[in-house]
Amino acid sequence: MSFWIDTHAHIYTQDFDTDRHEVLAQCTALGVNRIYMPNIDHTSIDAMLEVEAKFPNQCIAMMGLHPCSVKRFRKRALPG
């Protein structure tokens, strides 16, 4: 059996609200057993942590700031 890791997936976004369970089941069936979820900015943290809480053995939250959001949220996310 293969053990695959997806190192960058935004499975917590609204795009997956209707079929998240099915997508994660397909991932498991294909051998993708871990999904690391980087957040986008401060507005995505709650949704990301909620998905991690519902799927703790498969989805792992990662805190950060997406490069596309740096200018827009720099003062809020990056002190100094």
C-alpha positions in Angstrom: 0.0 0.0 0.0 1.3 3.4 -0.9 1.5 6.3 1.5 1.3 9.7 -0.2 1.3 13.1 1.3 -0.2 16.2 -0.3 2.0 19.1 0.9 -0.1 22.0 -0.3 -3.9 21.8 -0.5 -6.6 24.4 0.4 -9.2 21.7 1.1 -10.7 24.0 3.7 -11.9 26.7 1.3 -15.6 27.2 0.4 -14.9 25.5 -3.0 -15.0 22.2 -1.1 -17.9 22.8 1.3 -20.3 20.6 -0.7 -18.0 17.7 -1.4 -15.1 17.8 1.1 -16.0 14.4 2.6 -16.1 12.8 -0.9 -12.8 14.4 -1.9 -11.1 13.3 1.2 -12.5 9.8 0.8 -11.2 9.7 -2.8 -7.8 10.8 -1.5 -7.7 8.0 1.0 -8.8 5.5 -1.6 -5.9 6.6 -3.8 -3.4 6.4 -1.0 -3.1 10.1 -0.1 -3.1 9.7 3.7 -2.0 13.2 4.8 -2.9 16.6 3.5 -1.0 19.6 4.7 -3.1 22.8 4.5 -1.3 26.1 4.4 -3.5 29.0 5.3 -3.9 32.0 2.9 -4.2 34.9 5.4 -5.8 35.6 8.7 -9.3 35.2 7.2 -8.7 31.5 6.4 -7.5 30.3 9.8 -10.8 29.4 11.3 -12.0 27.3 8.3 -8.6 25.6 8.2 -8.6 24.7 11.9 -12.2 23.5 11.6 -11.3 21.1 8.8 -8.3 19.9 10.8 -10.5 19.2 13.8 -13.0 17.2 11.7 -10.3 15.2 10.0 -7.3 15.1 12.4 -5.7 12.0 11.0 -5.7 13.3 7.5 -5.6 17.1 7.4 -2.9 19.1 9.1 -3.1 22.9 9.4 0.0 25.0 8.6 0.2 28.7 9.6 1.6 31.2 7.3 0.9 34.0 4.9 0.4 33.3 1.2 2.7 35.4 -1.0 -0.2 36.9 -2.8 -1.6 38.3 0.4 1.7 39.8 1.8 1.1 43.4 0.6 -2.6 43.4 1.6 -2.1 42.0 5.1 1.5 42.8 5.9 0.8 45.1 8.9 -1.7 42.7 10.4 0.2 39.5 9.9 3.9 40.6 10.0 4.7 42.8 12.9 7.6 45.1 12.8 
